[in-house]
Each structure stands twice: as structure tokens, then as C-alpha cells.
């Protein structure tokens, strides 16, 4: 199942940015991408087929509920973010971080903010996730049965900076493995050719747009053409 082909919906790989980054991270990844349709069970590894389909069903419902709450928080109708396709397309990315003999020399995942709209993260009992706040790294300790919700860069754009994405990383460790399952909501594939920018209802004379409109497919191309810890694509569109 190993592949570096971006068009494959189900693939196993290590470091998607291996050829654009100066360093490699200490992890392997099973990536399942469903931006234009629901997953096809026959494409999945048999060992995790049933559980993945069940998990995807629950993530879809949770995503819709979260986008309703986020819409209300922005002062919009509850269905606003769902109606523009925010909950329609997602990727489930499962990271496996084996024990590392020299963790001081590498990271599980380098510093970055998620490039999509919203991330729902499930992690096992092994710690390692850290968030950057006031120039300091803070541990996000795992909570059994708990989920971590991350605002992505695209939600920062949609909300015109009312919601802020957060820089985070995963450190490597002598002990392991650490396992995490991230569900990235990035919008339906039909959004790729449409103008993307701050929601018009949030713009006013007192609150002008902080970003110019752009095509999502150009944004995605910039993301995959650079390394994970390089300049975020949204910085190209700041006003």
C-alpha cells in the first residue's frame, strides 16, 4: 500500500514532504482521503476496514455538530458552515510513532498549524503532543476517550481571524509506540475551483477582510509544494 501518489485515496507512507523538507520526522502514516465521496471499504486494509468505516460515520456526525456550534459562535445561522461544504470532505490520517533511540535528534511532527478547516484528533495513552503559547511549548496530556479539536488555517480565513489556528508539534520519545488518528475536515472537492475567503456576513467597515480571496486548489498546491514547517500558505493571501 506504500505510495507517494497524491491521487491515491488510501496509501501508506512516511513524511509526505520528504523531498521538500530539510529533515525527516519519526513516524509512519496510513492516509485515507475522502474529499469527493464516502470511503470505499474495498480500498482499505482488511485489518482496519470495519473499525475505520464505523469511525468515519461517527466523525462525520461529530463534524457536522462542531460546525453548527462554530457557526453560532460566529453569530451566523447554525447551518452556515455545513451549508458551504465544510463538513463534506475529510481525510483520516493515522500516525504511528515508534520508540526512538535518539529522540533529541528528531521530532514526531515538526511545528506547524493544520492547513485545513478543522481537525479532530484521537491519541492513545502515550503523550507527545505539544502546543505553542506565548513562545512556550505546553504538553497536551492524553485523556482516555477524549478528542482534541484544532482550528485550521482555513477556518481562520473563513472567520476573518476570529478563530485562530494553533501551532503544534509532536515530540519523539524512547518509549512507544504513540498512535494518533487525525480527522482533517478540508471541505468538499467541489470547493477547489471556487473563490475562498472570509465569510461575507462577517465583513464590515469596522471589520474589513484580513485575507484576499483565492482558489483552494492553488492553496493546496502551495501546501504540498513546501515542507510542513515552512511559511503557511495563508500568509500569501493576508491583506
Backbone as numpy.savetxt, mean C-alpha at the origin, in Angstrom:
# Nx Ny Nz CAx CAy CAz Cx Cy Cz
6.54 -20.04 -9.61 5.72 -18.83 -9.61 6.58 -17.57 -9.61
7.90 -17.74 -9.57 8.78 -16.58 -9.53 8.68 -15.80 -10.84
8.53 -14.50 -10.73 8.46 -13.66 -11.92 8.73 -12.21 -11.55
9.28 -11.45 -12.49 9.42 -10.01 -12.34 8.55 -9.29 -13.36
7.61 -10.01 -13.95 6.70 -9.46 -14.96 5.58 -8.69 -14.26
5.52 -7.37 -14.46 4.52 -6.54 -13.77 3.10 -6.86 -14.21
2.93 -7.53 -15.34 1.59 -7.84 -15.83 1.00 -9.08 -15.17
1.84 -9.89 -14.53 1.34 -11.12 -13.89 0.55 -10.78 -12.63
-0.63 -11.36 -12.49 -1.48 -11.06 -11.34 -1.06 -11.81 -10.08
-0.44 -12.97 -10.25 0.02 -13.76 -9.11 1.48 -14.12 -9.34
2.34 -13.73 -8.42 3.77 -14.02 -8.61 4.51 -14.00 -7.28
5.64 -14.67 -7.28 6.55 -14.71 -6.14 7.82 -14.00 -6.55
8.32 -13.11 -5.69 9.55 -12.40 -6.05 10.22 -11.87 -4.78
11.38 -11.26 -4.98 12.10 -10.63 -3.88 12.55 -9.26 -4.34
12.11 -8.19 -3.64 12.51 -6.82 -3.97 12.06 -6.41 -5.38
10.85 -5.87 -5.48 10.31 -5.47 -6.78 11.20 -4.41 -7.45
11.94 -3.63 -6.63 12.79 -2.56 -7.16 14.27 -2.96 -7.17
14.54 -4.24 -7.30 15.91 -4.76 -7.18 16.88 -4.07 -8.15
16.41 -3.74 -9.35 17.30 -3.19 -10.38 17.30 -1.66 -10.42
16.53 -1.02 -9.54 16.55 0.44 -9.47 17.04 0.94 -8.11
17.20 0.03 -7.16 17.61 0.40 -5.81 19.10 0.17 -5.60
19.69 0.95 -4.69 21.12 0.78 -4.37 21.34 -0.42 -3.46
20.30 -0.81 -2.72 20.43 -1.94 -1.79 19.22 -2.86 -1.92
19.37 -4.08 -1.41 18.26 -5.03 -1.39 17.77 -5.20 0.04
16.47 -5.46 0.19 15.89 -5.70 1.50 15.79 -7.19 1.78
15.63 -7.53 3.06 15.67 -8.91 3.54 14.25 -9.49 3.61
13.71 -9.84 2.45 12.35 -10.40 2.44 12.06 -11.06 1.10
11.10 -11.97 1.13 10.50 -12.55 -0.08 9.02 -12.20 -0.09
8.41 -12.20 -1.27 7.05 -11.68 -1.40 6.19 -12.54 -2.33
4.98 -12.82 -1.88 3.94 -13.38 -2.75 2.96 -12.26 -3.02
2.80 -11.89 -4.29 1.98 -10.74 -4.66 0.77 -11.18 -5.49
-0.42 -10.74 -5.06 -1.67 -11.05 -5.75 -2.33 -9.73 -6.09
-2.48 -9.42 -7.38 -2.99 -8.12 -7.82 -4.35 -8.28 -8.50
-5.35 -7.54 -7.98 -6.71 -7.63 -8.53 -7.26 -6.21 -8.73
-6.72 -5.50 -9.70 -7.15 -4.12 -9.92 -8.36 -4.02 -10.85
-8.60 -5.05 -11.66 -9.69 -4.96 -12.62 -10.76 -6.04 -12.46
-10.53 -7.01 -11.57 -11.50 -8.08 -11.38 -11.23 -8.78 -10.06
-12.18 -9.60 -9.61 -11.96 -10.40 -8.43 -10.94 -11.49 -8.74
-10.28 -12.03 -7.74 -9.23 -13.03 -7.99 -9.77 -14.32 -8.60
-8.93 -14.93 -9.41 -9.23 -16.24 -9.98 -8.53 -17.29 -9.12
-9.28 -18.12 -8.40 -8.65 -19.10 -7.48 -7.65 -20.01 -8.17
-7.88 -20.33 -9.43 -6.99 -21.27 -10.13 -5.59 -20.72 -10.33
-5.43 -19.38 -10.23 -4.11 -18.78 -10.41 -3.29 -18.78 -9.12
-3.92 -19.10 -8.01 -3.24 -19.01 -6.72 -2.55 -20.32 -6.33
-1.52 -20.24 -5.51 -0.89 -21.46 -5.01 -1.91 -22.28 -4.22
-2.00 -23.57 -4.47 -3.00 -24.41 -3.76 -2.90 -24.31 -2.24
-1.68 -24.12 -1.71 -1.48 -24.12 -0.27 -2.21 -22.99 0.44
-2.46 -21.88 -0.28 -3.12 -20.75 0.37 -4.36 -20.28 -0.39
-4.85 -21.11 -1.30 -5.96 -20.69 -2.18 -7.24 -20.39 -1.41
-7.67 -21.32 -0.60 -8.95 -21.18 0.11 -8.89 -20.02 1.10
-7.82 -19.96 1.88 -7.71 -18.91 2.91 -7.59 -17.53 2.27
-6.90 -17.44 1.14 -6.74 -16.15 0.47 -8.07 -15.65 -0.08
-8.86 -16.53 -0.68 -10.17 -16.13 -1.19 -11.07 -15.63 -0.06
-11.01 -16.31 1.07 -11.83 -15.92 2.22 -11.35 -14.56 2.77
-10.04 -14.42 2.86 -9.47 -13.17 3.37 -9.81 -12.00 2.45
-9.71 -12.24 1.14 -10.01 -11.19 0.16 -11.46 -10.71 0.32
-12.37 -11.64 0.54 -13.79 -11.29 0.70 -13.98 -10.35 1.90
-13.30 -10.68 3.01 -13.43 -9.84 4.22 -12.73 -8.49 4.04
-11.58 -8.48 3.35 -10.87 -7.23 3.12 -11.70 -6.28 2.26
-12.40 -6.83 1.30 -13.24 -6.02 0.42 -14.33 -5.31 1.23
-14.98 -6.05 2.12 -16.03 -5.47 2.96 -15.45 -4.45 3.94
-14.29 -4.77 4.53 -13.65 -3.85 5.46 -13.25 -2.57 4.74
-12.69 -2.71 3.54 -12.28 -1.54 2.76 -13.45 -0.61 2.49
-14.58 -1.17 2.11 -15.77 -0.35 1.85 -16.20 0.40 3.11
-16.16 -0.29 4.26 -16.55 0.34 5.53 -15.57 1.46 5.90
-14.27 1.22 5.71 -13.27 2.23 6.04 -13.42 3.47 5.16
-13.68 3.25 3.86 -13.83 4.39 2.97 -15.10 5.19 3.27
-16.12 4.53 3.80 -17.31 5.26 4.25 -16.96 6.18 5.42
-16.21 5.65 6.38 -15.81 6.44 7.55 -14.90 7.60 7.15
-13.99 7.33 6.22 -13.06 8.37 5.77 -13.81 9.46 5.00
-14.82 9.07 4.22 -15.64 10.05 3.50 -16.34 10.98 4.49
-16.92 10.39 5.53 -17.60 11.20 6.55 -16.62 12.12 7.26
-15.41 11.63 7.52 -14.40 12.46 8.18 -14.01 13.67 7.34
-14.16 13.55 6.02 -13.86 14.66 5.12 -15.06 15.58 4.92
-16.18 15.25 5.57 -17.38 16.06 5.42 -18.15 15.76 4.16
-17.91 14.58 3.57 -18.58 14.17 2.33 -19.66 13.14 2.63
-20.46 12.81 1.62 -21.43 11.73 1.77 -20.68 10.42 2.02
-21.24 9.51 2.82 -20.53 8.28 3.17 -20.08 7.44 1.97
-20.81 7.52 0.85 -20.47 6.67 -0.30 -19.48 7.34 -1.26
-18.98 8.52 -0.92 -18.19 9.28 -1.91 -16.94 8.53 -2.39
-16.08 8.13 -1.46 -14.83 7.48 -1.87 -15.09 6.13 -2.53
-16.10 5.40 -2.06 -16.44 4.13 -2.73 -16.98 4.38 -4.13
-17.75 5.47 -4.31 -18.37 5.74 -5.61 -17.35 6.11 -6.68
-16.19 6.61 -6.28 -15.16 6.94 -7.28 -14.16 5.80 -7.47
-14.43 4.64 -6.86 -13.64 3.45 -7.14 -12.51 3.14 -6.19
-12.44 3.83 -5.04 -11.31 3.63 -4.13 -11.22 2.21 -3.59
-12.37 1.57 -3.37 -12.36 0.22 -2.77 -12.43 -0.89 -3.80
-12.42 -0.52 -5.08 -12.67 -1.53 -6.12 -11.44 -2.39 -6.46
-10.27 -1.79 -6.52 -9.08 -2.56 -6.91 -8.10 -2.69 -5.76
-7.52 -3.88 -5.60 -6.55 -4.04 -4.50 -5.51 -5.09 -4.85
-4.45 -5.07 -4.07 -3.40 -6.09 -4.16 -3.18 -6.64 -2.76
-3.01 -7.95 -2.67 -2.64 -8.56 -1.40 -1.17 -8.98 -1.52
-0.33 -8.37 -0.69 1.11 -8.58 -0.77 1.57 -9.19 0.55
2.03 -10.43 0.47 2.45 -11.17 1.65 3.97 -11.20 1.73
4.53 -10.61 2.77 5.99 -10.56 2.94 6.44 -11.60 3.96
7.54 -12.27 3.63 8.17 -13.25 4.52 9.58 -12.74 4.83
9.82 -12.46 6.12 11.13 -11.95 6.56 11.83 -13.03 7.36
12.75 -13.77 6.77 13.44 -14.83 7.53 14.40 -14.23 8.55
14.84 -15.05 9.52 15.87 -14.56 10.46 17.09 -14.06 9.68
17.66 -12.98 10.13 18.79 -12.37 9.43 20.06 -12.48 10.27
21.13 -13.07 9.74 22.35 -13.24 10.53 23.05 -11.93 10.88
22.85 -10.86 10.05 23.47 -9.56 10.33 22.44 -8.44 10.11
21.48 -8.33 11.03 20.40 -7.36 10.83 20.85 -5.90 10.81
22.04 -5.63 11.32 22.53 -4.25 11.31 22.93 -3.80 9.90
23.00 -4.75 8.95 23.45 -4.43 7.59 22.31 -4.25 6.60
21.08 -4.54 7.01 19.98 -4.46 6.05 18.67 -4.17 6.78
17.62 -3.97 6.01 16.27 -3.76 6.55 15.32 -4.77 5.92
14.18 -4.96 6.59 13.14 -5.78 5.97 12.48 -5.02 4.83
12.14 -3.76 5.10 11.64 -2.82 4.09 12.19 -1.44 4.43
12.74 -0.77 3.43 13.30 0.57 3.65 12.21 1.61 3.93
12.63 2.77 4.39 11.70 3.87 4.69 10.92 4.26 3.44
9.60 4.37 3.60 8.74 4.77 2.49 7.35 5.11 3.03
6.54 5.74 2.22 5.11 5.87 2.47 4.41 5.05 1.38
3.29 4.45 1.69 2.59 3.63 0.70 2.08 4.51 -0.43
2.29 4.04 -1.65 1.96 4.85 -2.81 0.49 4.83 -3.17
-0.28 3.86 -2.65 -1.69 3.72 -3.01 -2.61 4.62 -2.21
-3.87 4.20 -2.07 -4.87 5.00 -1.36 -4.92 4.64 0.11
-5.05 3.35 0.40 -5.17 2.90 1.79 -4.57 1.50 1.91
-3.93 1.23 3.04 -3.34 -0.09 3.29 -3.90 -0.67 4.58
-4.29 -1.94 4.51 -4.71 -2.69 5.69 -3.68 -3.78 5.93
-2.99 -3.73 7.06 -1.86 -4.63 7.32 -2.15 -5.59 8.46
-1.95 -6.86 8.19 -2.00 -7.92 9.20 -0.57 -8.40 9.41
-0.13 -8.54 10.67 1.22 -9.03 10.93 1.19 -10.09 12.02
2.16 -11.01 11.95 2.22 -12.04 12.99 2.84 -11.46 14.26
3.15 -12.33 15.22 3.57 -11.86 16.55 4.97 -11.28 16.57
5.74 -11.42 15.49 7.10 -10.89 15.47 7.06 -9.40 15.16
7.63 -8.58 16.00 7.67 -7.13 15.76 8.63 -6.78 14.63
8.72 -5.51 14.33 9.63 -5.05 13.28 9.14 -3.81 12.57
7.82 -3.59 12.57 7.26 -2.41 11.92 7.55 -1.17 12.76
8.01 -0.11 12.10 8.27 1.16 12.77 7.69 2.31 11.94
7.22 3.37 12.65 6.73 4.56 11.95 7.61 5.75 12.35
7.74 6.70 11.44 8.56 7.88 11.67 7.67 9.03 12.15
8.00 9.59 13.32 7.24 10.69 13.90 8.20 11.66 14.56
8.14 12.93 14.14 9.06 13.94 14.69 10.52 13.50 14.60
10.87 12.94 13.43 12.25 12.51 13.13 12.74 11.36 14.01
11.81 10.65 14.68 12.19 9.49 15.47 11.39 8.26 15.02
12.03 7.09 15.13 11.36 5.85 14.77 10.69 5.25 16.01
9.42 4.88 15.87 8.66 4.27 16.96 8.17 2.88 16.53
8.29 1.91 17.45 7.83 0.55 17.17 6.30 0.49 17.15
5.77 -0.29 16.19 4.33 -0.59 16.17 4.20 -2.05 16.61
3.94 -2.25 17.88 3.92 -3.61 18.42 2.69 -4.37 17.91
2.88 -5.62 17.49 1.74 -6.40 16.99 0.69 -6.63 18.07
-0.56 -6.56 17.70 -1.69 -6.88 18.56 -2.40 -8.08 17.96
-2.53 -9.14 18.71 -3.14 -10.36 18.19 -4.54 -10.06 17.65
-4.77 -10.40 16.39 -6.07 -10.15 15.77 -6.26 -8.71 15.33
-5.25 -7.87 15.54 -5.37 -6.45 15.18 -4.87 -6.16 13.78
-5.34 -5.07 13.21 -4.93 -4.62 11.88 -4.36 -3.21 11.97
-3.36 -2.94 11.16 -2.78 -1.60 11.07 -3.32 -0.95 9.80
-3.86 0.27 9.92 -4.40 0.98 8.76 -3.46 2.13 8.42
-2.97 2.16 7.20 -2.06 3.21 6.74 -2.72 4.06 5.67
-2.70 5.36 5.85 -3.10 6.27 4.78 -2.00 6.29 3.73
-2.37 6.15 2.45 -1.41 6.17 1.37 -1.29 7.55 0.73
-0.28 7.72 -0.11 -0.03 9.01 -0.75 -1.22 9.47 -1.60
-1.91 8.54 -2.26 -3.04 8.94 -3.11 -4.22 9.46 -2.29
-4.41 8.94 -1.07 -5.46 9.48 -0.20 -5.06 10.87 0.31
-3.78 11.09 0.49 -3.30 12.42 0.85 -3.65 13.41 -0.26
-3.50 12.98 -1.51 -3.84 13.84 -2.65 -5.35 14.08 -2.70
-6.14 13.01 -2.64 -7.60 13.13 -2.71 -8.14 14.07 -1.63
-7.59 13.97 -0.42 -8.07 14.76 0.71 -7.45 16.15 0.75
-6.60 16.45 -0.24 -5.92 17.75 -0.30 -5.14 18.02 1.00
-4.44 16.99 1.45 -3.55 17.03 2.63 -4.27 16.98 3.97
-5.60 16.78 3.96 -6.28 16.63 5.26 -5.85 15.32 5.92
-5.71 14.27 5.12 -5.13 13.01 5.60 -3.68 12.97 5.14
-2.78 12.53 6.01 -1.35 12.48 5.68 -0.84 11.04 5.69
-0.12 10.70 4.65 0.53 9.38 4.64 1.67 9.39 5.64
2.07 8.21 6.08 3.10 8.13 7.12 4.30 7.33 6.62
5.49 7.85 6.91 6.72 7.12 6.56 6.88 5.96 7.55
7.21 4.80 7.02 7.41 3.63 7.89 8.45 2.70 7.27
8.88 1.72 8.05 9.86 0.73 7.60 9.68 -0.53 8.42
10.34 -1.60 8.00 10.38 -2.83 8.79 11.85 -3.18 8.99
12.25 -3.36 10.24 13.64 -3.71 10.52 13.80 -5.22 10.45
15.01 -5.67 10.19 15.31 -7.10 10.18 15.77 -7.52 11.58
15.79 -8.83 11.81 16.08 -9.32 13.17 16.75 -10.69 13.11
17.48 -11.02 14.20 18.07 -12.35 14.33 16.99 -13.43 14.42
15.84 -13.05 14.97 14.77 -14.04 15.18 13.70 -13.88 14.10
12.92 -14.92 13.92 11.88 -14.88 12.88 11.31 -16.26 12.65
10.53 -16.39 11.59 10.29 -15.35 10.59 9.21 -14.37 11.01
9.33 -13.15 10.48 8.21 -12.19 10.56 7.39 -12.35 9.28
6.09 -12.35 9.41 5.20 -12.46 8.26 4.18 -11.33 8.32
3.99 -10.66 7.22 2.97 -9.61 7.15 2.15 -9.78 5.88
0.87 -9.40 5.97 -0.03 -9.47 4.82 -0.63 -8.08 4.65
-0.23 -7.40 3.59 -0.73 -6.05 3.32 -1.75 -6.08 2.21
-2.90 -5.45 2.44 -3.90 -5.29 1.40 -3.86 -3.82 0.97
-3.38 -3.59 -0.25 -3.23 -2.24 -0.77 -4.44 -1.88 -1.65
-5.22 -0.91 -1.21 -6.30 -0.39 -2.04 -5.74 0.75 -2.89
-5.76 0.55 -4.22 -5.16 1.53 -5.13 -6.13 2.03 -6.18
-7.40 1.63 -6.08 -8.38 2.07 -7.07 -8.52 1.09 -8.21
-9.68 1.07 -8.83 -9.95 0.18 -9.95 -9.09 0.55 -11.15
-8.77 -0.44 -11.97 -7.91 -0.22 -13.15 -8.50 0.83 -14.10
-9.82 1.00 -14.08 -10.47 1.98 -14.96 -10.07 3.42 -14.61
-9.51 3.63 -13.41 -9.09 4.97 -13.00 -7.76 5.39 -13.62
-7.02 4.44 -14.19 -5.66 4.72 -14.66 -5.60 5.80 -15.73
-6.61 5.88 -16.58 -6.59 6.84 -17.68 -7.40 8.10 -17.39
-7.83 8.27 -16.14 -8.64 9.43 -15.78 -7.81 10.42 -14.95
-8.16 11.72 -15.05 -7.45 12.72 -14.22 -7.66 12.41 -12.74
-6.60 12.55 -11.96 -6.63 12.26 -10.54 -6.09 13.47 -9.79
-6.81 13.90 -8.75 -6.35 15.05 -7.98 -7.24 15.26 -6.77
-7.07 16.36 -6.07 -7.89 16.63 -4.89 -9.39 16.64 -5.24
-10.21 16.12 -4.32 -11.65 16.09 -4.52 -12.17 17.52 -4.61
-12.94 17.79 -5.66 -13.39 19.16 -5.95 -14.18 19.76 -4.78
-14.97 18.97 -4.10 -15.79 19.48 -3.00 -14.96 19.94 -1.81
-13.69 19.56 -1.79 -12.82 19.97 -0.68 -12.02 21.23 -1.00
-12.16 21.73 -2.25 -11.39 22.89 -2.69 -12.22 24.16 -2.52
-11.57 25.19 -2.02 -12.22 26.49 -1.87 -11.15 27.58 -1.93
-11.60 28.83 -1.86 -10.64 29.93 -1.86 -9.75 29.86 -0.63
-10.34 29.43 0.48 -9.57 29.31 1.71 -8.72 28.04 1.74
-9.08 27.06 0.92 -8.36 25.79 0.88 -8.07 25.43 -0.58
-7.11 26.11 -1.19 -6.80 25.86 -2.61 -6.17 24.48 -2.80
-6.17 23.98 -4.03 -5.58 22.65 -4.28 -4.08 22.63 -3.98
-3.65 21.57 -3.33 -2.23 21.41 -3.00 -1.49 20.60 -4.08
-2.28 19.99 -5.00 -1.69 19.16 -6.06 -2.37 19.48 -7.38
-1.62 19.40 -8.47 -2.23 19.48 -9.79 -2.77 18.11 -10.17
-3.72 18.07 -11.09 -4.26 16.79 -11.54 -3.22 16.06 -12.39
-3.28 14.73 -12.35 -2.35 13.91 -13.12 -3.06 12.62 -13.51
-2.47 11.88 -14.44 -3.01 10.57 -14.82 -2.40 9.51 -13.91
-3.25 8.64 -13.39 -2.76 7.60 -12.48 -1.73 6.70 -13.15
-1.90 6.44 -14.44 -0.94 5.53 -15.10 0.46 6.15 -15.15
0.53 7.49 -15.24 1.83 8.17 -15.21 2.43 8.08 -13.81
1.58 8.24 -12.81 2.01 8.14 -11.41 2.57 6.75 -11.12
1.83 5.70 -11.56 2.27 4.32 -11.34 3.59 4.05 -12.06
3.73 4.58 -13.27 4.98 4.40 -14.03 6.16 5.02 -13.30
5.96 6.20 -12.70 7.04 6.85 -11.95 7.42 6.02 -10.72
6.39 5.43 -10.07 6.65 4.63 -8.88 7.52 3.42 -9.20
7.16 2.69 -10.26 7.89 1.47 -10.59 9.22 1.73 -11.29
9.44 2.97 -11.74 10.71 3.31 -12.39 11.77 3.73 -11.39
11.39 3.86 -10.12 12.34 4.32 -9.10 12.39 3.32 -7.94
13.31 3.53 -7.02 13.42 2.65 -5.86 12.41 3.07 -4.79
12.11 2.14 -3.89 11.07 2.36 -2.88 11.35 3.57 -2.00
12.64 3.82 -1.70 12.99 4.90 -0.77 13.41 6.18 -1.47
13.13 6.30 -2.77 13.48 7.52 -3.49 12.36 8.55 -3.37
12.45 9.63 -4.11 11.46 10.71 -4.05 10.07 10.17 -4.38
9.07 10.40 -3.51 7.72 9.90 -3.77 7.14 10.52 -5.04
6.41 9.74 -5.85 5.83 10.29 -7.08 4.93 11.50 -6.85
4.23 11.56 -5.70 3.30 12.70 -5.50 4.04 14.03 -5.43
5.34 13.99 -5.08 6.10 15.24 -4.99 6.20 15.94 -6.35
6.03 15.17 -7.43 6.08 15.76 -8.77 4.87 16.62 -9.08
3.81 16.46 -8.29 2.56 17.14 -8.62 2.15 18.18 -7.57
3.02 18.47 -6.61 2.71 19.47 -5.59 2.68 20.87 -6.18
1.73 21.66 -5.73 1.63 23.06 -6.17 2.21 23.98 -5.11
